[in-house]
Amino acid sequence: MIRLILMSFCLLSVSLVSFAGHNIDPKDWLVVDSIEGITLYQREHQDGLVEIRVDARIRTSFSAFMLMLEDTKRVPRWLHNVNSTQVLAQLSPTENIVYTTFFAPWPATNRDMVTYSSYRSNDAQLILDIQDASTYLPTQPGYIRITNVRSKWVLTKLSGNETLIVYTAFANPNGALPTWLVNDLARDGAIKTFQGLKKEIGHYQSLKHPIINH
């Protein structure tokens, strides 16, 4: 089974940004941090939360990236604060319904979310779209459901086997998390996730994806 999982940073509450390819409107975006080839941006959101965007240039194929996302058992090794992922249904070779659980810092309640994921690719670009699918699974005991999920991964081929990865998202963590904590978690989780991604993705470079061959 082709397993496509939702990748999201720990308890993010960030906003989807419209873009074509990797050209994103830079208006109002401020660079928060730049480390190890990872650039973190933020801008103010109307409800007090900050929107987050992450760009990174990584040596990888599209095939390796998708294989890493589909390897559900290893996701907690690199995706910050993720506890588990499970494919609930495969709708097509490129579409899935996925259940993801997240650790929350004490004393907050752990979070979970249900998402619909689909991807498309060509020689130059891979695009992974993710949408909320909360109605697919009832709320689970011990978890607060993350809702209104909208996110996108865009991978664009550069020269020298480099790939530009741009991630943007929106998700409502719900519950009683204070705004300052959500913002801090978003910034910290974004950097740690991409640091983990850069380390983990090397394990998949010599493997071949059954659908993506570039």
C-alpha positions, 0 to 999 in steps of 0.5 A: 500500500502506498502510504502518504502521511500528513506532515505537520509541525508540533501543534502548529497554528499557522496560516496557508500561504498561496504560491505558484511553485516556490515563489511566495509573496514576501510581503510582511514576512520577517526572517526569524531564524536561519540555521543549517540552510533552514530559513524560518519566517513569520508574520502576524496573524489577525488572532494574535498567532504568528504564521510560519513558513519554512524554506530549505535547500536539501540534496534529495530526490522527490522519490526519497522525500515521498518514501520518507513521508510514507515510512510511518514507523520512522516518522517520530524520529524526525517529525517533532512531537509526533507520537504516531501516524496511521493510514486509515484509508487509501483512496487512490495511489496518491490519496490517503486519509491519515490519523496523526497524534502529537505529544503536548507539553505538560499540562496540556492535553495531547492533540490528534488530527485526521487529514486527507492528503494528495500529491502530484509531480512532474520532472520539475516539481512535487506538490503535496496538498493536505486538508482537514478530514476530521469527520472521517474519525470521531474524536478520541479519548485523551486527545483534543482534535486539531481542526481546519487543517490546510497545508502544502509541501512544494518541492522544486528541483534546483541545480546540482541535485538540490531541491528547494522545500517550502512548507506552509500550513494552517491548523487550529490546535483548539483547547486552552493553549495560550497564544504565546505558547502556540507561537513558541511551539510553532517556531521551535517545532519548525526548525527541529522538524527540518533539522530532523528531516535533513538527517533522516532523508539520507536513508532513502536516497538509494531507494525507488518510489513505486510511482515517483521516479525523479 
